[in-house]
Amino acid sequence: MFRLPQTATAPFCPSEVKGSIAVPAGASFWKTLLRFAGPGLLVSVGYMDPGNWATDIEAGSRFGFGLLFVVLLSSVAAMLLQCLCSRLGIVAQRDMARLCRERYDPRVNFVLWVFAELAIIACDLAEVLGSALALHLLFGCSLTTGIAITALDTLLVLALKGNGFRRVEAIILGLVLTIAICFMVELFFVQPDWRAVLQGFVPRVDTLRQDHALYLAIGILGATVMPHNLYLHSSIVQTRLVAPDLPSKRLAIRMCKIDTIGSLSLALMVNAAILVLAASAFHATGRHDVASIEDAYQLLNPIVGSAMAATLFGIALLAAGQSATFTGTIAGQVIMEGFLDLKIPCWQRRLITRGLALVPAFVGAAWLGDAAVGKLLVLSQVVLSFQLPFAIYPLIRFTSDRGLMGEFRNDALTKLCAWAIFATVTAANVWLLYATFA
């Protein structure tokens, strides 16, 4: 059995806890899986953050269950990309940001770092707005007050200093389960047509021909696959202590694949639940114009007929925003250390990222009022969509490199699927940028 290194009680930044979670040799399948479970859960948080909510709500309100297949296909693409990330981290024992610094020209590396930082800030902006809106809806405080309160989440990072990476994973699990349970209860209230829900998962090209449907489909795609998660996942899988021999690596890759697919399946169910809730509560009752999180919150109680509906919705939104706080902090640290070889305490990194996100949030709230949330959430997704191809490209190249990956390099089918995702995402994001700014 491997011995747990002294770094197990270190702060939760991945570079400080690399190999800190021991995996007993010869343990049962379930015990081994439990030791590897966790990184996929942290990554899945990015797939159910407040930035996803607006597109899912509008899609369900406008088109009912018709765009559920887009949620499904986007999630399957995310599963493939995240599995490549975990394999890269396990085999190469370096995260993707560090590999970019080692293998690319300094100028290229600098551009990739800037794009990655913009993605982190854009994601954090969505977390700020989502959490602030949840506080506004649940407690009646102003949007600017809610934004100010989100600045205090740095205290959460400080409170966890020295508690180990497993403690962070446990907290994330609790927040994700909170989101899932809230939506399970919501769906019980609205009683959706489950046959129609299942039919919505069947791809239909004619649905995309409807006015505004393609735009929303691309929005769902852009909000689902998060660029910073690709850097994050390749780092946090290294918190598991894996022996250097090939059988141990094969086992680790298999366990991480199960963890990733299982966690992202949960994220898929949450995103689908948001769309199903909007379709059942709004589209089915003739309200095809609900396009914002706040509108959905205000309309849930009278339409569903339960005083709990809106409250549960607000609690889930707050949990989504706060859970993404942890992953945003860790991802920011991974990107800074990998690209720049610069190490600073996690709480300082949190202050920098949150400070940069608070500026547009405060300016937008002061200038646009409550309308700022919807507009800035859309802007954050546009920024994320623009950066995504610049993260997918090096991921495919690194995982296809025989010298780096050996026998674990991508096979022909995996490369075909990965490059198809890259081409689709790139074309979709170019179209989204054009439609947004044209």
C-alpha positions as CSV (number, residue, x, y, z in Angstrom):
1,M,0.0,0.0,0.0
2,F,1.2,3.5,-0.8
3,R,1.9,5.8,2.2
4,L,0.1,9.1,2.3
5,P,2.7,11.9,1.9
6,Q,2.9,14.8,4.3
7,T,1.3,17.1,1.8
8,A,-2.1,15.6,2.5
9,T,-3.0,18.4,4.9
10,A,-1.6,21.1,2.6
11,P,-3.8,23.8,1.1
12,F,-6.0,22.6,-1.7
13,C,-4.0,24.0,-4.7
14,P,-3.1,20.9,-6.9
15,S,0.6,21.6,-7.1
16,E,0.7,21.4,-3.3
17,V,-1.2,18.1,-3.0
18,K,0.2,16.2,-6.0
19,G,0.1,12.5,-5.2
20,S,-1.4,13.2,-1.8
21,I,-4.3,10.7,-2.0
22,A,-3.1,7.1,-1.7
23,V,-4.7,4.3,-3.6
24,P,-4.3,0.9,-1.9
25,A,-2.7,-1.8,-4.0
26,G,-5.0,-4.8,-4.6
27,A,-8.1,-3.1,-3.2
28,S,-11.6,-4.1,-4.4
29,F,-13.1,-2.4,-7.4
30,W,-15.4,-0.2,-5.4
31,K,-12.8,0.8,-2.9
32,T,-10.4,1.7,-5.7
33,L,-13.1,3.7,-7.5
34,L,-14.0,5.6,-4.3
35,R,-10.3,6.7,-4.0
36,F,-10.2,7.9,-7.6
37,A,-13.7,9.6,-7.4
38,G,-13.6,13.4,-7.0
39,P,-11.8,15.1,-9.8
40,G,-14.7,14.5,-12.2
41,L,-17.1,16.0,-9.7
42,L,-15.0,19.2,-9.4
43,V,-15.0,19.5,-13.2
44,S,-18.7,18.8,-13.5
45,V,-19.4,22.0,-11.5
46,G,-18.4,24.1,-14.5
47,Y,-21.1,22.3,-16.5
48,M,-23.9,23.4,-14.3
49,D,-22.8,27.0,-13.3
50,P,-25.2,30.0,-13.6
51,G,-23.9,30.6,-17.2
52,N,-25.8,27.5,-18.3
53,W,-29.1,28.4,-16.7
54,A,-30.1,31.3,-19.0
55,T,-29.7,29.3,-22.2
56,D,-31.4,26.2,-20.8
57,I,-34.3,28.3,-19.5
58,E,-34.9,30.2,-22.8
59,A,-34.5,27.0,-24.8
60,G,-37.2,25.2,-22.7
61,S,-39.5,28.2,-22.7
62,R,-39.3,28.8,-26.5
63,F,-39.0,25.2,-27.9
64,G,-40.2,23.0,-25.1
65,F,-38.3,19.7,-25.1
66,G,-37.0,20.2,-28.6
67,L,-33.4,21.1,-27.8
68,L,-32.8,18.5,-25.2
69,F,-30.7,16.6,-27.8
70,V,-28.4,19.5,-28.0
71,V,-27.8,19.3,-24.2
72,L,-27.1,15.6,-24.6
73,L,-24.7,15.9,-27.5
74,S,-22.8,18.7,-25.9
75,S,-22.4,16.7,-22.7
76,V,-21.2,13.6,-24.6
77,A,-18.6,15.9,-26.4
78,A,-17.5,17.2,-23.0
79,M,-17.1,13.7,-21.6
80,L,-14.7,12.8,-24.4
81,L,-12.6,15.9,-23.9
82,Q,-12.5,15.6,-20.1
83,C,-11.5,11.9,-20.4
84,L,-8.6,13.0,-22.7
85,C,-7.6,15.5,-20.0
86,S,-7.5,13.0,-17.2
87,R,-5.5,10.5,-19.3
88,L,-3.0,13.3,-20.2
89,G,-2.5,14.1,-16.5
90,I,-2.1,10.5,-15.4
91,V,0.3,9.5,-18.2
92,A,2.4,12.7,-18.7
93,Q,2.3,13.6,-15.0
94,R,2.1,17.3,-16.1
95,D,-1.0,19.4,-16.6
96,M,-1.9,20.9,-20.0
97,A,-0.8,24.4,-19.1
98,R,2.7,23.2,-18.1
99,L,3.0,21.2,-21.3
100,C,2.1,24.3,-23.3
101,R,4.9,26.2,-21.6
102,E,7.4,23.4,-22.2
103,R,6.5,22.8,-25.9
104,Y,5.3,26.1,-27.4
105,D,7.1,29.2,-28.4
106,P,7.0,31.8,-25.5
107,R,4.8,34.2,-27.6
108,V,2.3,31.4,-28.3
109,N,2.4,30.4,-24.7
110,F,1.7,34.0,-23.6
111,V,-1.4,34.2,-25.9
112,L,-2.7,30.9,-24.6
113,W,-2.2,32.1,-21.1
114,V,-4.1,35.4,-21.7
115,F,-7.0,33.5,-23.3
116,A,-7.1,31.1,-20.4
117,E,-7.1,33.9,-17.9
118,L,-10.0,35.6,-19.7
119,A,-11.9,32.4,-19.6
120,I,-11.4,32.2,-15.8
121,I,-12.5,35.8,-15.3
122,A,-15.6,35.3,-17.6
123,C,-16.5,32.1,-15.6
124,D,-16.1,33.9,-12.3
125,L,-18.3,36.8,-13.6
126,A,-21.0,34.3,-14.2
127,E,-20.6,32.9,-10.7
128,V,-20.7,36.5,-9.2
129,L,-23.9,37.3,-11.1
130,G,-25.5,34.0,-10.4
131,S,-24.8,34.1,-6.6
132,A,-25.8,37.8,-6.4
133,L,-29.0,37.2,-8.2
134,A,-29.8,34.2,-5.9
135,L,-29.2,36.5,-2.9
136,H,-31.4,39.2,-4.4
137,L,-34.2,36.8,-5.1
138,L,-34.1,34.9,-1.8
139,F,-33.5,37.7,0.6
140,G,-34.6,40.8,-1.3
141,C,-31.2,42.6,-1.2
142,S,-30.2,44.8,-4.1
143,L,-28.2,43.3,-6.9
144,T,-25.2,45.5,-6.0
145,T,-25.4,44.4,-2.4
146,G,-25.5,40.8,-3.6
147,I,-22.4,41.4,-5.7
148,A,-20.6,42.9,-2.8
149,I,-21.4,39.9,-0.6
150,T,-19.9,37.5,-3.2
151,A,-16.6,39.3,-2.6
152,L,-16.5,37.6,0.8
153,D,-16.3,34.1,-0.6
154,T,-12.5,34.4,-0.3
155,L,-13.1,33.7,3.3
156,L,-14.3,30.2,2.3
157,V,-10.9,29.6,0.6
158,L,-9.1,30.8,3.7
159,A,-11.2,28.6,5.9
160,L,-10.3,25.5,3.9
161,K,-6.5,26.2,4.1
162,G,-4.9,23.1,5.5
163,N,-7.9,20.8,5.2
164,G,-6.8,18.8,2.3
165,F,-8.1,18.2,-1.2
166,R,-10.6,15.5,-0.1
167,R,-12.4,18.0,2.1
168,V,-12.9,20.3,-0.9
169,E,-14.3,17.4,-3.0
170,A,-16.7,16.5,-0.2
171,I,-18.0,20.1,0.0
172,I,-18.5,20.2,-3.8
173,L,-20.4,16.9,-3.6
174,G,-22.7,18.4,-1.0
175,L,-23.4,21.5,-3.1
176,V,-23.9,19.5,-6.3
177,L,-26.4,17.1,-4.5
178,T,-28.2,20.2,-3.2
179,I,-28.7,21.4,-6.8
180,A,-29.8,18.0,-8.0
181,I,-32.3,17.5,-5.1
182,C,-33.8,20.9,-5.6
183,F,-34.5,20.1,-9.3
184,M,-35.8,16.7,-8.5
185,V,-38.4,18.3,-6.2
186,E,-39.1,21.0,-8.9
187,L,-39.8,18.3,-11.5
188,F,-42.1,16.5,-9.0
189,F,-44.1,19.8,-8.8
190,V,-44.4,20.4,-12.5
191,Q,-45.1,16.7,-13.5
192,P,-43.5,16.8,-17.0
193,D,-44.7,14.6,-19.9
194,W,-41.8,12.0,-19.6
195,R,-42.6,10.5,-23.0
196,A,-42.2,13.9,-24.6
197,V,-39.0,14.4,-22.6
198,L,-37.5,11.2,-24.0
199,Q,-38.5,12.2,-27.5
200,G,-36.6,15.5,-27.0
201,F,-33.3,13.6,-26.7
202,V,-33.7,12.3,-30.3
203,P,-31.8,14.7,-32.7
204,R,-34.1,16.6,-35.0
205,V,-32.6,18.8,-37.7
206,D,-35.9,20.4,-38.4
207,T,-36.0,21.8,-34.8
208,L,-32.8,23.8,-35.6
209,R,-34.5,25.4,-38.6
210,Q,-36.9,27.3,-36.4
211,D,-36.2,30.9,-35.7
212,H,-33.6,31.5,-33.0
213,A,-33.2,27.7,-32.4
214,L,-29.8,27.5,-33.9
215,Y,-28.6,30.5,-31.9
216,L,-29.8,28.9,-28.6
217,A,-28.3,25.5,-29.6
218,I,-24.9,27.2,-30.1
219,G,-25.4,29.0,-26.8
220,I,-26.0,25.7,-25.0
221,L,-22.8,24.3,-26.6
222,G,-20.7,27.3,-25.7
223,A,-22.1,27.2,-22.1
224,T,-21.5,23.5,-21.7
225,V,-17.9,22.8,-22.6
226,M,-15.8,25.0,-20.4
227,P,-12.2,25.8,-21.5
228,H,-10.7,26.2,-18.0
229,N,-12.0,22.7,-17.1
230,L,-9.6,21.2,-19.6
231,Y,-6.6,22.7,-17.9
232,L,-8.1,21.9,-14.4
233,H,-8.8,18.2,-15.0
234,S,-5.3,17.4,-16.3
235,S,-4.0,18.7,-13.0
236,I,-6.3,17.5,-10.3
237,V,-6.2,13.9,-11.4
238,Q,-2.5,14.0,-10.3
239,T,-3.7,14.3,-6.6
240,R,-4.0,10.5,-6.8
241,L,-0.8,8.6,-6.1
242,V,-0.4,6.2,-9.0
243,A,2.6,3.9,-9.5
244,P,4.6,4.5,-12.7
245,D,4.1,1.0,-14.1
246,L,1.8,0.4,-17.1
247,P,-0.9,-1.7,-15.2
248,S,-1.3,1.0,-12.5
249,K,-1.7,3.7,-15.2
250,R,-4.3,1.6,-17.1
251,L,-6.2,1.1,-13.8
252,A,-6.0,4.9,-13.0
253,I,-7.2,5.8,-16.5
254,R,-10.1,3.4,-16.2
255,M,-11.1,4.7,-12.8
256,C,-10.9,8.3,-13.8
257,K,-12.9,7.6,-16.9
258,I,-15.7,6.2,-14.8
259,D,-15.5,9.1,-12.4
260,T,-15.6,11.6,-15.3
261,I,-18.5,10.0,-17.2
262,G,-20.5,9.5,-14.0
263,S,-20.0,13.1,-12.8
264,L,-20.7,14.7,-16.1
265,S,-23.8,12.5,-16.4
266,L,-25.0,14.1,-13.2
267,A,-24.3,17.5,-14.8
268,L,-26.2,16.4,-17.9
269,M,-29.2,15.5,-15.7
270,V,-29.1,18.9,-14.0
271,N,-28.9,20.9,-17.3
272,A,-31.6,18.7,-18.8
273,A,-33.7,19.3,-15.6
274,I,-33.4,23.1,-16.0
275,L,-34.6,22.8,-19.6
276,V,-37.4,20.3,-18.7
277,L,-38.6,22.6,-15.9
278,A,-38.8,25.6,-18.2
279,A,-40.5,23.6,-20.9
280,S,-43.1,22.1,-18.5
281,A,-43.7,25.3,-16.4
282,F,-43.6,27.9,-19.2
283,H,-43.8,26.5,-22.7
284,A,-46.6,24.1,-21.8
285,T,-48.6,27.0,-20.3
286,G,-48.1,29.3,-23.3
287,R,-45.3,31.4,-21.8
288,H,-42.8,31.3,-24.6
289,D,-41.1,34.5,-23.7
290,V,-39.3,33.6,-20.5
291,A,-35.6,34.3,-21.2
292,S,-34.0,35.2,-17.9
293,I,-33.3,33.5,-14.6
294,E,-35.2,36.3,-12.7
295,D,-38.3,35.9,-14.8
296,A,-38.3,32.2,-14.3
297,Y,-38.0,32.6,-10.5
298,Q,-40.9,35.1,-10.4
299,L,-43.2,33.0,-12.5
300,L,-42.5,29.6,-10.9
301,N,-44.8,29.9,-7.9
302,P,-48.0,31.1,-9.6
303,I,-47.6,28.6,-12.5
304,V,-46.5,25.6,-10.5
305,G,-48.8,26.3,-7.7
306,S,-46.3,25.7,-4.9
307,A,-44.8,28.3,-2.6
308,M,-41.6,26.2,-2.5
309,A,-40.9,26.2,-6.2
310,A,-39.2,29.5,-6.5
311,T,-37.4,29.1,-3.2
312,L,-35.9,25.8,-4.3
313,F,-34.9,27.4,-7.6
314,G,-33.1,30.2,-5.7
315,I,-31.3,27.8,-3.4
316,A,-30.1,25.7,-6.4
317,L,-28.8,28.9,-8.1
318,L,-26.9,29.9,-5.0
319,A,-25.4,26.4,-4.7
320,A,-24.3,26.5,-8.3
321,G,-22.6,29.8,-8.0
322,Q,-20.8,28.9,-4.8
323,S,-19.6,25.5,-5.9
324,A,-18.0,27.0,-9.0
325,T,-16.0,29.3,-6.6
326,F,-13.8,26.5,-5.5
327,T,-13.1,25.1,-9.0
328,G,-12.5,28.6,-10.4
329,T,-9.8,29.2,-7.7
330,I,-8.1,25.9,-8.4
331,A,-8.2,26.3,-12.1
332,G,-6.8,29.8,-11.9
333,Q,-3.9,28.5,-9.8
334,V,-3.2,25.7,-12.3
335,I,-3.2,28.1,-15.2
336,M,-0.9,30.6,-13.5
337,E,1.6,28.0,-12.3
338,G,1.6,26.0,-15.5
339,F,1.9,28.9,-18.0
340,L,4.1,31.2,-16.0
341,D,5.7,29.0,-13.4
342,L,4.5,31.5,-10.9
343,K,3.2,30.3,-7.5
344,I,1.1,32.5,-5.1
345,P,-1.2,31.5,-2.3
346,C,-4.6,30.3,-3.3
347,W,-6.4,33.1,-1.4
348,Q,-4.3,35.7,-3.2
349,R,-5.2,34.1,-6.5
350,R,-8.9,34.2,-5.4
351,L,-8.7,37.9,-4.6
352,I,-7.2,38.7,-8.0
353,T,-9.8,36.7,-10.0
354,R,-12.8,37.8,-8.0
355,G,-11.6,41.4,-8.0
356,L,-11.4,41.4,-11.8
357,A,-14.8,39.8,-12.1
358,L,-16.4,42.3,-9.6
359,V,-15.5,45.3,-11.8
360,P,-17.7,44.5,-14.8
361,A,-20.4,43.1,-12.4
362,F,-20.6,46.4,-10.4
363,V,-20.4,48.6,-13.6
364,G,-23.1,46.6,-15.3
365,A,-25.4,46.6,-12.3
366,A,-24.9,50.4,-11.8
367,W,-25.4,51.1,-15.5
368,L,-28.1,48.6,-16.6
369,G,-29.7,47.8,-13.2
370,D,-31.3,44.3,-12.9
371,A,-31.1,43.9,-16.7
372,A,-27.3,43.6,-16.2
373,V,-27.5,40.0,-15.2
374,G,-28.9,38.6,-18.4
375,K,-26.6,40.7,-20.7
376,L,-23.4,40.0,-18.7
377,L,-24.2,36.3,-18.5
378,V,-24.5,36.2,-22.3
379,L,-21.2,38.2,-22.6
380,S,-19.4,35.7,-20.3
381,Q,-20.5,32.8,-22.5
382,V,-19.3,34.6,-25.6
383,V,-15.9,35.1,-24.0
384,L,-15.8,31.4,-23.0
385,S,-16.8,30.2,-26.5
386,F,-14.1,32.3,-28.1
387,Q,-11.4,30.7,-25.9
388,L,-12.5,27.1,-26.2
389,P,-10.8,26.1,-29.5
390,F,-7.5,27.4,-28.1
391,A,-7.8,24.8,-25.3
392,I,-9.1,21.9,-27.3
393,Y,-6.3,22.1,-30.0
394,P,-3.3,21.5,-27.7
395,L,-5.3,18.9,-25.8
396,I,-5.8,16.8,-29.0
397,R,-2.2,17.3,-30.1
398,F,-0.7,16.3,-26.7
399,T,-2.9,13.2,-26.3
400,S,-2.0,12.1,-29.8
401,D,1.7,12.5,-29.3
402,R,3.4,9.0,-29.2
403,G,6.5,10.4,-27.5
404,L,4.5,11.9,-24.7
405,M,1.7,9.3,-24.3
406,G,3.3,6.1,-25.5
407,E,0.7,3.3,-25.9
408,F,-1.9,5.6,-24.3
409,R,-2.0,8.0,-27.2
410,N,-5.3,8.6,-29.0
411,D,-6.3,5.9,-31.5
412,A,-7.7,6.7,-34.9
413,L,-11.4,6.8,-33.9
414,T,-10.7,9.0,-30.8
415,K,-8.7,11.4,-32.9
416,L,-11.5,11.5,-35.5
417,C,-14.1,12.3,-32.9
418,A,-12.0,14.8,-31.1
419,W,-11.1,16.7,-34.3
420,A,-14.8,16.6,-35.3
421,I,-15.7,18.2,-31.9
422,F,-12.9,20.9,-32.5
423,A,-14.3,21.7,-35.9
424,T,-17.9,21.8,-34.7
425,V,-17.1,24.0,-31.7
426,T,-14.9,26.3,-33.7
427,A,-17.6,26.8,-36.5
428,A,-20.4,27.2,-33.9
429,N,-18.4,29.7,-31.9
430,V,-17.5,31.8,-34.9
431,W,-21.2,31.9,-35.8
432,L,-22.1,32.8,-32.3
433,L,-19.7,35.6,-32.2
434,Y,-20.9,36.9,-35.6
435,A,-24.6,36.7,-34.5
436,T,-23.8,38.4,-31.2
437,F,-21.8,41.4,-32.6
438,A,-23.2,41.7,-36.1
